[in-house]
Amino acid sequence: MKYRKLLAGIMAAAMTAAAISGCSQRPQENGKTEKSETETKKEDNASDDGGAAKSTGVTLEFQHNMTGVITDTIEEVCNDFTRETGIAVEVSAPGTYGEMIKARMASNDMPDLFSTHGWSTSLYVEYLEPINDQPFADKIVDSIKDMITDAEGNMYVLPADADLSGMTFNKTVLDNAGVNVDDIQTWADFEEACQKVKDSGKTPIHVGGKDNWTIGTMLDLIAPTFLTNDEEKGWGKALLDGSFDWNNWEPISEMVKKWSDQGFFNVDCLTADYITSCKALAQDEAAFTFYTGKAVAEALQTNPNADLGIMPIPASEEGQEPCMIGGEDLAVGVWKDSPHKKEALELLNYMARPEVCSKLAAACGMPAGLEGVESETGILQPYYEKYMNAGILTIPYFDRVYLPNGLYDVMCTTGTSILAGEKDAVETSVNNMKQTYEEKLAQQ
């Protein structure tokens, strides 16, 4: 399959890092790394004012969409940058990042640096400064480089990590319920596993629906198993050319409704948030989440001894393959019209330093997005190796390839309606997806 090289590239990066750094350990909570020779020299040459450089009077605005422990690491990195350079950084992570950034785009008043979450060559491309001539550009791993390069060969972001997504699970909970993740090949197998977990007194699937992106992500991971992984159906092409029959979305919504009706979700699935989900996973209260390895890194902050892992997304039916999803997670670009573009690029290159990029990738619980950079992937390393050796099908995120911008938000809201048990929520989800899809295509 054409996307298998994506997984191979990501896994090769992870295995290289493991060989260098010894990834049998869990991610360190303090995120400390050894200082490079360059850092040491710069610190020696800094002013005597507590070792910090004199203020330049410039303050950069950096907005991102990350949540959890990685936000603390980003703050730490930016503070270190300020101490070294005297360039201040105002960091924020708005809960409504998507809405905020669209409003900023409309007024052409973007942050100096911002995260692109998979849309650097489409939604945000006209606002980004190309980074092809930056020192780190030729170090971007091949598996990510293809996804962040436009038709003209331009790249616009620093990918701090190489995202690998599937589902996360708690092995202790599954073992106690008599479930082996290797036996879960289809959604029917998954439902059987969920029932066993429920019968054992634990929550099968934990969703932090207060942050409704968690619901949208669940649908985004399920969708390709029904619509695009089977190339013979041709629905991927239909989604791209506008001829897709949205009645084919109904089985996806129906399956989620079925899980809700069977009591597979946490009872507070609409009021719990993402961090609550990570804690439930860490505390042996829940079996599965539809999150990335970043959730494992977050969960280990609550319980460093939790036995957690990642697994492929099950296939929709027998005869099809389970899959993993790859792409960039923490990807940062510079606004091309920033009044402080020089300083913003300086921060971007600071984040690309091996010791800094390593810290960021480890906080995400993922391999680094730059060649030769160590990333402490901890307890996930055996899973990376396992799936690389298995040659599992690996695909890009569904919405980034097949849906016009704005459809992800509809998945979030319609998915929320299904979990809320609203009347005709499945039919409404199909109609709303179809209507928004057609409206967005007409605007292109």
Salt bridges, closest charged atoms under 4 A:
GLU37 OE2 - LYS41 NZ 3.24
GLU39 OE2 - ARG353 NH1 3.91
GLU61 OE1 - ARG104 NH2 2.95
GLU76 OE2 - LYS359 NZ 3.23
ASP80 OD1 - ARG83 NH2 2.16
ASP80 OD2 - LYS359 NZ 3.83
GLU84 OE2 - LYS42 NZ 3.46
GLU84 OE2 - ARG353 NH2 2.52
ASP109 OD2 - ARG104 NE 3.95
GLU129 OE1 - LYS341 NZ 3.15
ASP138 OD1 - LYS139 NZ 3.78
ASP146 OD2 - LYS5 NZ 3.37
ASP175 OD2 - LYS171 NZ 2.83
ASP182 OD1 - LYS386 NZ 2.64
GLU191 OE1 - LYS258 NZ 2.96
GLU192 OE2 - LYS196 NZ 3.98
ASP261 OD2 - LYS257 NZ 2.79
GLU321 OE2 - ARG4 NH2 2.74
ASP329 OD2 - LYS294 NZ 3.45
ASP337 OD2 - LYS336 NZ 3.12
ASP409 OD2 - LYS102 NZ 3.22
GLU438 OE2 - LYS434 NZ 2.80
